[in-house]
Amino acid sequence: METYNSLLTKQQFFFRTETTKDIAFRLEALQKLRTAIKTNEKVLMEALRADLNKSEFDAYTSEIGFVLEELRFTIKHLQSWVKPKKVKTPVTHIGSNSYIYSEPYGVALIIAPWNYPFQLAIAPLIGAIAAGNCAVIKPSELTPKTSEILEKLIGDIFPEEYISVIQGGVETSQALLDEKFDYIFFTGSVPVGKLIMEAAAKNLTPLTLELGGKSPCIVHKDANIKLAAKRIAWGKFTNAGQTCIAPDYLYVHQSIKDQFLQQLKEATIELYGQKPLDNMNFTRIVSERHFQRLCSFLDHGKLYMGGGGNQERLTIEPTVLTNVTWEDPIMQDEIFGPILPVLQYNELSEVFTGIHRHPKPLALYIFTENPTVQQKVLTSVSFGGGCVNDTVYHFVSPYLPFGGVGNSGIGAYHGKGNFNTFSHQKSVLKQTTLFDIPFRYPNVKNGLKKIKLFMK
C-alpha cells in the first residue's frame, strides 16, 4: 500500500518556514483560489453534470456560488480574525494583560464526500488556508470527474508542499489516516466517521466530523401550509435528496395532514415537473448500490406520490410514503435520497418521544406560527442546527456555525467558525516586571491569611 509520508514531511517542512502564517500570504492564497474557481466555472459545471447530472443552476447555487461567497466573506474579515484578542484579567493578576492567539495546527487532512463533491472539499480548505495551515484533500472516488478537476485546479495554483489533492478509494483514505496529521476534517456517514475518529485517536489528533442522521421536519397544525410544502419539497428533493441536512422524515399534525400532502404534491410538480424522470436537470443517484438501497425502501408504507425510477439513468422521482412506522427499514438509517416518509401526531410530546429514542439529528425543522411552540421544540430537542419555517437555509449563512451534535458530528464551521475550527486558541498572560505580588510565594509571612483576604 502506498504511503504518503514524503508528502506529509514536505508539508511539515514548509509549514515550519512560517510562510503560511503570513497574513498577506493567506489572503493571496484565498484570492488565487477564488480566481481559479471563477476561471474554471464552466469546467466545474460540466464535471458536476457528468458525476451527478447536476443542472447549471444547482451546480452554481449549491456548490460554486456557495464557495465563492465563503471566500468573499473570509477575505473581507480575515484581518480582524487573526488579531490577538485581548480579554479581561482578574484582580489577582494585577499588572498583567491576557490575550488569546489563534494559531494554525499545522498540516490538515480534509476528507470530502460525493454528494456536494466540490463545495464540501473547498469550504473546509478555505478555513484551513485562512487559519494558516497546509492541507491535503482526499476527494470522493464516486465523483471522479469533479475529483479530477479539483486535483488539476489545486495543482495549478498551489505547490504540493502547501496544498495537495490525493485521489483514490478507501485504501487511499486508510493510508492517509495512517500518517500523523495535525488536524482531520471529515464529512460523510456515521459509520465511516467512527473509523476516522478511531484512526485519529491513535495520535490524539484533533478533528471535526460532519456526519448526518435522520433530520426531522415538524409541520404543526397552525403552519402556513402552502409555503411549508414548497420549502420542504425544495429542501428534501434538491440534489435528489442527497443532502446531509435534508428533511429525512416528516411529523405532520393529524388535523392538517391531508391538506398538507396535497400542497406538497403540487409544490413538487411546480418545482420538478409532472414527470421528474423526464426532467433532464434532475440530479441522479450517485451509484447503482445506492439506487438499489433506495428502491428497497419502497416496499414498505403506502405510496402517496412518486415511486418511479430509471435504473439506466440512476434516477428516482420525488416520492412520499405514508402509513410509515419507526419499525420500517426506511426509518432505521438516514435515507439520503428523494424519498420522504410521513408520520402523524396529535400532541408534540409524541414527536419528542419519537425523536428522543434515536441519535441526535444534524438538523431539525419546525413549521408553526406559534412562538411558544417554536421555543418548546427548540429547547426540547438537541440537534446540530436548523430552521423555523424553512429548511436547509441555515447552512448558507456565514454567521451561523454549521455542525452536528452526538452521532451527527463534532465541531462546526462556515464563516468565522471555519477559521476557528482550523485554529488552536492559545492563551497567553503578559506579566509586568515593574513590581511583584508576594502573596503567591510560600515564604511570605501569614501567607495563607493574606491570600484568603485577597482572593475572597
VMD Tcl script that draws the C-alpha trace (Angstrom):
set ca {
  {0.00 0.00 0.00}
  {1.25 3.45 -0.93}
  {2.32 5.73 1.90}
  {2.20 9.50 1.96}
  {4.97 10.07 4.45}
  {7.16 12.00 1.98}
  {4.30 14.38 1.08}
  {3.50 14.95 4.73}
  {7.18 15.58 5.51}
  {7.31 18.18 2.70}
  {4.22 19.93 4.06}
  {5.51 19.87 7.63}
  {8.82 21.36 6.48}
  {7.02 24.09 4.51}
  {4.76 24.86 7.49}
  {7.81 25.31 9.72}
  {9.15 28.03 7.40}
  {6.20 30.08 8.83}
  {5.28 31.25 5.32}
  {1.66 30.17 5.78}
  {1.34 32.29 8.94}
  {1.90 35.50 6.99}
  {-1.46 37.26 6.59}
  {-0.59 38.60 3.13}
  {0.31 35.04 2.04}
  {-3.02 33.68 3.30}
  {-5.04 36.43 1.59}
  {-3.15 35.91 -1.66}
  {-3.82 32.14 -1.49}
  {-7.54 32.74 -0.93}
  {-7.64 35.23 -3.80}
  {-5.82 32.77 -6.11}
  {-8.38 30.11 -5.20}
  {-11.25 32.50 -5.89}
  {-9.86 33.49 -9.29}
  {-9.21 29.85 -10.26}
  {-12.79 28.85 -9.38}
  {-14.23 31.70 -11.44}
  {-11.95 30.80 -14.37}
  {-12.93 27.11 -14.19}
  {-16.64 27.66 -13.55}
  {-17.75 26.08 -16.84}
  {-15.41 23.08 -16.44}
  {-16.65 22.53 -12.88}
  {-20.28 22.65 -14.02}
  {-19.53 20.06 -16.71}
  {-17.83 17.79 -14.15}
  {-20.76 18.06 -11.73}
  {-23.14 17.30 -14.62}
  {-21.06 14.23 -15.57}
  {-20.84 12.91 -11.99}
  {-24.33 13.64 -10.63}
  {-26.29 15.19 -13.51}
  {-26.44 18.49 -11.60}
  {-28.03 21.32 -13.56}
  {-26.02 24.53 -14.03}
  {-28.42 26.21 -11.58}
  {-27.85 23.56 -8.89}
  {-24.11 23.36 -9.55}
  {-23.74 27.10 -9.14}
  {-26.09 27.76 -6.21}
  {-25.16 24.78 -4.04}
  {-21.50 24.32 -4.96}
  {-19.63 27.02 -6.88}
  {-21.56 30.11 -5.74}
  {-21.58 28.92 -2.14}
  {-17.80 28.56 -2.14}
  {-17.25 31.94 -3.82}
  {-19.39 33.61 -1.15}
  {-17.46 31.84 1.62}
  {-14.23 33.09 0.03}
  {-15.53 36.65 -0.27}
  {-16.62 36.67 3.36}
  {-13.33 35.19 4.60}
  {-11.14 37.56 2.58}
  {-13.16 40.51 3.88}
  {-12.88 39.57 7.57}
  {-9.58 37.69 7.89}
  {-7.53 40.71 9.01}
  {-9.77 41.17 12.06}
  {-9.98 37.42 12.85}
  {-6.22 36.92 13.08}
  {-5.59 39.71 15.59}
  {-4.82 38.51 19.13}
  {-7.93 39.02 21.22}
  {-7.41 40.90 24.49}
  {-9.54 39.50 27.32}
  {-10.17 40.55 30.92}
  {-7.58 39.90 33.62}
  {-8.66 39.19 37.25}
  {-7.55 41.41 40.14}
  {-5.32 38.57 41.39}
  {-3.22 39.12 38.25}
  {-2.86 42.89 38.67}
  {-0.15 44.31 36.43}
  {-0.63 41.73 33.68}
  {-2.61 41.53 30.42}
  {-4.36 38.48 28.93}
  {-4.63 37.52 25.26}
  {-5.95 34.71 23.09}
  {-3.90 33.98 19.98}
  {-5.32 31.99 17.06}
  {-2.57 29.78 15.68}
  {-2.70 27.16 12.90}
  {-2.47 23.48 13.80}
  {-0.01 22.63 11.01}
  {-0.94 20.11 8.31}
  {-4.64 19.34 7.91}
  {-6.27 16.35 6.21}
  {-9.64 17.07 4.56}
  {-11.69 14.03 3.50}
  {-14.62 15.11 1.31}
  {-17.84 13.26 0.36}
  {-19.56 12.72 -3.01}
  {-22.91 14.48 -2.53}
  {-21.51 18.03 -2.87}
  {-18.07 16.99 -4.12}
  {-16.74 20.47 -4.87}
  {-18.29 22.52 -2.08}
  {-17.52 20.08 0.72}
  {-13.87 19.81 -0.35}
  {-13.22 23.52 -0.87}
  {-15.27 25.05 2.01}
  {-13.11 23.44 4.74}
  {-9.98 24.21 2.67}
  {-10.90 27.91 2.92}
  {-10.82 27.59 6.72}
  {-7.52 25.70 6.63}
  {-5.87 28.38 4.45}
  {-7.38 31.27 6.41}
  {-6.04 29.84 9.68}
  {-2.55 29.38 8.19}
  {-2.35 25.60 7.71}
  {-1.04 23.38 4.95}
  {-3.59 20.86 3.66}
  {-4.11 17.53 1.92}
  {-7.54 16.98 0.32}
  {-8.90 13.49 -0.36}
  {-11.97 13.90 -2.64}
  {-14.52 11.15 -3.26}
  {-13.82 8.39 -5.76}
  {-17.57 8.21 -6.51}
  {-17.43 11.58 -8.30}
  {-14.31 11.06 -10.47}
  {-14.72 13.99 -12.88}
  {-15.06 16.56 -10.09}
  {-12.17 14.98 -8.20}
  {-10.04 15.21 -11.35}
  {-10.86 18.90 -11.83}
  {-10.15 19.53 -8.12}
  {-6.71 17.95 -8.42}
  {-5.88 19.98 -11.54}
  {-7.27 23.26 -10.17}
  {-5.36 23.00 -6.88}
  {-2.21 21.67 -8.57}
  {-2.16 24.62 -10.98}
  {-2.23 27.30 -8.27}
  {-0.50 25.79 -5.22}
  {2.74 23.82 -4.74}
  {2.18 20.33 -3.30}
  {4.17 21.18 -0.17}
  {1.42 23.72 0.63}
  {-1.84 22.17 -0.63}
  {-2.25 18.85 -2.37}
  {-5.11 16.72 -3.70}
  {-4.79 12.92 -3.45}
  {-7.27 10.83 -5.44}
  {-8.13 7.21 -4.66}
  {-10.53 4.89 -2.90}
  {-10.87 3.51 0.62}
  {-7.28 2.24 0.69}
  {-6.01 5.76 -0.08}
  {-8.04 7.20 2.80}
  {-6.66 4.48 5.07}
  {-3.09 5.18 4.00}
  {-3.57 8.89 4.67}
  {-5.09 8.18 8.08}
  {-2.03 6.09 8.95}
  {0.04 9.30 8.76}
  {0.28 11.76 11.65}
  {-1.65 14.86 10.59}
  {-2.14 17.83 12.92}
  {-5.88 18.09 12.19}
  {-8.50 15.95 10.43}
  {-11.71 17.28 8.86}
  {-14.15 14.63 7.64}
  {-17.56 14.89 6.01}
  {-19.50 11.67 5.47}
  {-21.51 8.90 7.09}
  {-21.71 7.99 10.78}
  {-20.12 4.50 10.37}
  {-17.11 5.93 8.49}
  {-16.95 8.82 10.97}
  {-16.39 6.28 13.76}
  {-13.46 4.78 11.82}
  {-11.97 8.25 11.26}
  {-12.23 9.01 14.97}
  {-10.61 5.69 15.83}
  {-7.69 6.47 13.49}
  {-7.34 9.98 14.93}
  {-7.29 8.59 18.48}
  {-4.04 6.71 17.80}
  {-2.20 10.03 17.54}
  {-4.64 12.10 19.65}
  {-5.29 14.15 16.52}
  {-7.99 16.83 16.94}
  {-10.77 16.54 14.39}
  {-14.06 17.79 13.03}
  {-16.69 15.25 11.99}
  {-19.54 16.47 9.78}
  {-21.85 13.45 9.76}
  {-25.62 13.11 9.34}
  {-28.54 11.15 10.69}
  {-32.29 11.35 10.47}
  {-33.25 15.03 10.50}
  {-36.90 15.57 11.47}
  {-39.24 18.13 9.96}
  {-42.32 19.00 12.02}
  {-45.39 20.60 10.45}
  {-47.66 21.88 13.22}
  {-51.40 22.48 12.86}
  {-51.04 26.27 12.54}
  {-48.29 26.20 9.87}
  {-48.52 28.23 6.67}
  {-49.28 25.03 4.77}
  {-48.65 26.14 1.18}
  {-45.32 27.81 1.96}
  {-44.24 24.97 4.24}
  {-44.95 22.45 1.47}
  {-42.88 24.37 -1.06}
  {-39.92 24.90 1.27}
  {-39.96 21.27 2.36}
  {-40.17 19.98 -1.23}
  {-37.20 22.18 -2.14}
  {-35.13 21.19 0.91}
  {-35.87 17.48 0.51}
  {-35.66 16.94 -3.24}
  {-32.81 19.26 -4.21}
  {-29.77 17.16 -5.20}
  {-32.22 14.21 -5.30}
  {-32.34 14.21 -1.51}
  {-28.59 13.52 -1.28}
  {-28.06 16.25 1.29}
  {-26.97 15.57 4.87}
  {-29.35 18.24 6.22}
  {-32.34 17.40 4.01}
  {-35.57 16.73 5.95}
  {-35.25 12.97 6.44}
  {-38.82 12.41 7.59}
  {-41.94 14.45 8.35}
  {-44.02 14.66 11.50}
  {-47.32 16.25 10.36}
  {-50.17 17.20 12.69}
  {-53.10 14.87 12.04}
  {-55.60 17.73 11.57}
  {-53.77 19.16 8.53}
  {-52.12 16.03 7.13}
  {-54.33 15.56 4.04}
  {-54.31 19.24 3.15}
  {-50.54 19.44 3.59}
  {-49.81 16.34 1.48}
  {-51.90 17.75 -1.37}
  {-49.92 21.01 -1.22}
  {-46.65 19.04 -1.07}
  {-47.63 17.17 -4.22}
  {-48.48 20.43 -6.03}
  {-45.25 22.10 -4.88}
  {-43.16 19.16 -6.09}
  {-44.82 19.27 -9.52}
  {-44.25 23.04 -9.64}
  {-40.52 22.60 -8.86}
  {-39.68 19.43 -10.81}
  {-42.46 18.94 -13.37}
  {-45.23 16.38 -13.89}
  {-42.65 13.78 -14.98}
  {-39.46 14.33 -13.00}
  {-37.80 11.28 -14.61}
  {-38.03 13.11 -17.95}
  {-36.56 16.27 -16.39}
  {-33.01 16.26 -17.77}
  {-31.90 18.52 -14.89}
  {-32.96 16.22 -12.07}
  {-29.92 15.03 -10.12}
  {-29.19 11.33 -10.31}
  {-28.35 8.85 -7.55}
  {-24.59 8.55 -7.19}
  {-24.23 4.78 -7.76}
  {-26.05 1.55 -8.60}
  {-25.63 0.37 -4.98}
  {-27.31 3.49 -3.56}
  {-30.05 3.27 -6.22}
  {-30.90 -0.32 -5.20}
  {-30.78 0.57 -1.50}
  {-33.29 3.41 -2.02}
  {-35.61 1.28 -4.17}
  {-35.78 -1.33 -1.40}
  {-37.47 1.26 0.86}
  {-40.48 1.47 -1.46}
  {-41.78 -1.94 -0.35}
  {-42.96 -0.51 2.98}
  {-45.61 2.07 3.84}
  {-48.17 3.42 1.39}
  {-47.11 5.24 -1.76}
  {-48.70 8.70 -1.76}
  {-46.81 10.09 -4.75}
  {-43.85 9.21 -6.97}
  {-42.18 5.84 -6.63}
  {-40.93 5.62 -10.21}
  {-37.29 5.12 -11.11}
  {-34.99 4.75 -14.10}
  {-32.25 2.23 -13.35}
  {-30.30 3.01 -16.51}
  {-30.07 6.72 -15.64}
  {-29.99 6.07 -11.84}
  {-32.86 8.46 -11.18}
  {-35.73 8.15 -8.70}
  {-38.61 10.60 -8.82}
  {-39.61 12.62 -5.72}
  {-41.52 10.13 -3.58}
  {-43.73 10.45 -0.49}
  {-44.64 7.46 1.70}
  {-47.44 7.46 4.29}
  {-48.50 4.79 6.83}
  {-44.87 4.52 7.90}
  {-43.78 3.37 11.38}
  {-40.45 3.61 13.21}
  {-40.04 -0.16 12.67}
  {-39.94 0.14 8.85}
  {-36.49 -0.17 7.17}
  {-36.71 3.40 5.84}
  {-36.75 4.71 9.43}
  {-33.66 2.77 10.56}
  {-30.97 4.85 8.85}
  {-30.53 8.16 7.04}
  {-32.32 7.93 3.67}
  {-30.06 10.15 1.55}
  {-32.38 10.09 -1.44}
  {-35.62 11.61 -2.82}
  {-37.97 9.54 -0.63}
  {-39.88 11.25 2.17}
  {-41.69 9.17 4.83}
  {-44.54 10.83 6.72}
  {-45.55 10.19 10.34}
  {-48.50 11.90 12.01}
  {-49.06 13.18 15.54}
  {-51.68 14.77 17.78}
  {-49.50 16.08 20.61}
  {-45.96 17.44 20.43}
  {-44.99 15.03 23.21}
  {-45.40 12.17 20.68}
  {-42.91 13.91 18.37}
  {-40.38 14.38 21.16}
  {-40.72 10.74 22.23}
  {-40.06 9.55 18.67}
  {-37.04 11.82 18.16}
  {-35.52 11.12 21.59}
  {-35.49 7.37 21.00}
  {-32.92 7.90 18.26}
  {-29.50 9.57 17.92}
  {-29.34 13.38 17.93}
  {-30.01 14.70 14.40}
  {-27.83 17.03 12.35}
  {-30.80 19.28 11.54}
  {-34.35 19.95 12.69}
  {-37.09 21.98 11.04}
  {-40.31 23.22 12.65}
  {-43.15 24.92 10.77}
  {-45.52 26.83 13.05}
  {-46.73 30.39 13.54}
  {-46.82 29.98 17.32}
  {-43.71 31.38 19.10}
  {-44.40 29.22 22.17}
  {-44.41 26.05 20.08}
  {-41.27 27.20 18.25}
  {-39.49 27.74 21.56}
  {-40.73 24.45 23.01}
  {-39.31 22.49 20.07}
  {-36.00 24.40 20.04}
  {-35.41 23.81 23.75}
  {-36.73 20.24 23.99}
  {-34.68 18.64 21.20}
  {-30.89 18.57 20.83}
  {-29.80 18.93 17.18}
  {-26.90 20.38 15.19}
  {-28.74 23.35 13.68}
  {-31.93 24.09 11.80}
  {-34.69 26.47 10.83}
  {-38.04 27.75 11.98}
  {-40.43 27.91 8.98}
  {-37.77 26.88 6.47}
  {-35.43 24.02 5.57}
  {-31.69 23.80 4.79}
  {-31.26 27.60 4.50}
  {-29.32 27.96 7.77}
  {-26.44 26.12 6.08}
  {-25.61 29.04 3.79}
  {-25.26 31.76 6.42}
  {-21.60 32.63 7.17}
  {-22.73 33.95 10.58}
  {-24.13 30.57 11.70}
  {-21.52 27.89 12.52}
  {-22.62 24.61 10.95}
  {-22.10 21.23 12.61}
  {-23.66 18.32 14.42}
  {-24.03 17.03 17.97}
  {-23.67 13.49 19.30}
  {-23.91 10.97 16.45}
  {-24.43 13.74 13.89}
  {-20.98 15.20 14.33}
  {-18.30 17.02 16.31}
  {-17.28 20.62 15.71}
  {-18.63 23.27 13.35}
  {-17.52 25.51 10.50}
  {-18.58 28.24 7.99}
  {-17.61 31.91 8.21}
  {-15.56 32.71 11.30}
  {-16.43 29.23 12.56}
  {-14.35 27.86 9.68}
  {-11.32 29.91 10.76}
  {-11.85 28.90 14.41}
  {-12.08 25.19 13.54}
  {-8.65 25.16 11.93}
  {-7.08 27.35 14.66}
  {-5.82 26.46 18.11}
  {-6.81 29.10 20.67}
  {-3.59 29.80 22.56}
  {-3.95 31.62 25.90}
  {-1.13 33.99 26.87}
  {-0.59 36.08 30.04}
  {1.83 39.01 29.67}
  {3.13 39.84 33.15}
  {4.72 43.09 34.35}
  {8.26 43.20 35.76}
  {7.76 46.62 37.42}
  {6.55 45.00 40.64}
  {5.81 41.58 42.07}
  {2.86 40.30 44.12}
  {4.37 38.46 47.13}
  {1.25 36.55 48.26}
  {1.76 33.63 45.91}
  {5.14 32.66 47.34}
  {5.26 30.11 50.20}
  {7.77 32.07 52.32}
  {5.58 35.19 52.84}
  {4.61 35.85 56.49}
  {0.95 34.99 57.23}
  {0.72 34.00 53.56}
  {-2.45 31.91 53.79}
  {-4.32 34.60 55.74}
  {-3.31 37.29 53.21}
  {-4.11 35.17 50.15}
  {-7.58 34.35 51.58}
  {-8.27 38.06 52.11}
  {-7.04 38.85 48.63}
  {-9.00 36.10 46.86}
  {-12.32 36.17 48.71}
}
mol new
graphics top color blue
foreach p $ca { graphics top sphere $p radius 0.5 }
foreach p [lrange $ca 0 end-1] q [lrange $ca 1 end] { graphics top cylinder $p $q radius 0.2 }
display resetview
